[in-house]
Amino acid sequence: MVIVILSFPTIAIAQRIIPLYPNNIPGALISPDEESGDIDAVKNVSRPTLTIFLPKEKMPGRAAVIICPGGGYGSLLMDREGYRIARLFADVGVVGFVLKYRLPDERIMRNQTTGPLQDAQQAIKMVRMLAAKNDIDPNKIGIMGFSAGGHLASTAGTHFQHSYIENKDSVSLRPDFMILVYPVISFMKGLVHEGSMHNVLGRHPSPKLIKEFSNELQVTSHTPTAFMVHAADDRWVPAGNSIKFYEALRKNNVPAELHIYAKGEHGFAQYPSLDEWMGRCKAWMRINNYIHD
C-alpha cells in the first residue's frame, strides 16, 4: 500500500493509492508503462489503481462510491471528475474510491472492449472485500461515472451477471446503486458519441456488439437504482442517453431519478454549479439511506 500526497491548487490531502490488481492484470499484454499527462487529463493508462478518500470520522455501515472519470475512453479527467467528487463524498461520510481504469488500446490488452469493464468489476470486488476494514456496508457500494465513465459505470450496472475477472469467492459484482453524470449510455444511431464508441468497440463494431454495449437495451428488473443528471443542450452526448436509460429502468420497475437542466452543455463548465447538481445527488442519497447526517 502506498501513501501519496495529492497536490491541488488550494489543498493537499494524504490518501491511499492501491493497485487495482494485487498480481497479474487480466488480459494485459506485456508493454511498457507509457502513462502521461497530469491530474487534469491522464492518458495511456495501463496500470489501474484505486485512490481512497476516507471520511475524517469513523462511522460503521457507511456507503462507498467508486468514481469513474470521463474522457471519451481516450483520457481520464482525474481531478475534475474524480478527486474533487471523492472529497465531497468524504465530507458527508461516504468513502470515495477514484478508479483510474485502463484505457482501451489493443497494444496493452487482448480485448479493448472488456478491459475497462474488467477494471470496474475488480474495483467493485475489491471495495466489497475491503468493506469491513473501512467501516463500509457491503450492501451500499455504488458506482459513479461521468461521460464515457458513465458508460463504464452503467455497463457495470447492466453486465454484472457475467464475470470478466477471476472471482473464485463469488463476490457480488453488482453495484448497489449508480450515479450517472452526462453519461454515454447508448451506441445506437442518434444517441451515440462516436469517439467513445470507436475507442472501446473499435472502428468497425458489429451490430451485435453495438447492441450489447448500448446499456439502455440491457436493463432488467435486477439493474440497480440510479440517479442521473444531464443538460438538454449537450451537443456531444445527447440527453437522450439519460432519458432512454431512465425509461428502461422505469419499464423494469427499477427506481430512478433523472434531472435535465435546460442549459449546461457537456461537462457543466458554467452551469449547473457543482454544488447545485451534487446537492440534488446527495439529497437522493439521503432519501435512499446512503448518507447519514
FENHU-V690488 format. One record per helix or strand of 2 or more residues. SS is the DSSP state (alpha for helix, beta for strand). FROM is the first residue (numbers start at 1). TO is the last residue. If there is no record, write none. Layout:
# FENHU-V690488
SS|FROM|TO, SS|FROM|TO
This chain:
# FENHU-V690488
beta|2|7, beta|12|19, beta|36|38, beta|41|43, beta|49|53, beta|62|68, alpha|79|91, beta|95|100, alpha|112|129, alpha|132|134, beta|136|146, alpha|148|158, beta|177|181, alpha|194|201, alpha|207|212, alpha|215|217, beta|225|231, alpha|240|251, beta|256|261, alpha|274|287
